[in-house]
Amino acid sequence: MSESYLLILGDRDAIAWVLGEERTAFPATARAEVDRLSEGDDLLIYATRGAFGNPARNRGRVIGHAVVTSPVSPLEEPVSFAERVYPRGCDLRVESLAPWGRGVELRPLVARLEAFPDVRSWSVRLRRPLLRLPQADADLLLDALRPLAGSLPANLDGYKEKAARA
């Protein structure tokens, strides 16, 4: 049975790369959730509020939905973002993507999500590459994302432009 996760991205260049390449990459640090990731798992792509350089203005949002299409394995050539190296990764198929600046703001939903048992310190759980989501949480976020999101080709340019302006 497939699992669902938040794929947590905190850098605009990483977001543009993940969306443009339909791949994701992970740090070398051992993480159980990364090791468990498998083909067919759902990823709800989350852009942190600091990802685009202005955490006071931007909000952390679920911006897209992807499906894992390959096992996590060492990359032929590691990628680097924000001075960090990511030597392993997997392929994705981006199913939907909200236009830049849109998406499902996570903070107002935290009290309704089982993945965040302590509402006061919910953001601490976002300091990792993946956060496993119970199915009810994934369903709630996907239902909220669906009316906001379109296709990858229709919305990718906004994310690439934001990364290029930096």
Sequence and secondary structure as in RCSB ss.txt:
>XXXX:A:sequence
MSESYLLILGDRDAIAWVLGEERTAFPATARAEVDRLSEGDDLLIYATRGAFGNPARNRGRVIGHAVVTSPVSPL
EEPVSFAERVYPRGCDLRVESLAPWGRGVELRPLVARLEAFPDVRSWSVRLRRPLLRLPQADADLLLDALRPLAG
SLPANLDGYKEKAARA
>XXXX:A:secstr
   EEEEEE  HHHHHHHHHHTEEEE SS  HHHHH  TT EEEEEE TTTTS TTT   EEEEEEEE S  EEE
EEEEEETTEEEEEEEEEEEEEE  TT SEESGGGGGG TT S GGGGGGGGSSSEEEE HHHHHHHHHHHTTT B
 HHHHHHHHHHHHHH 
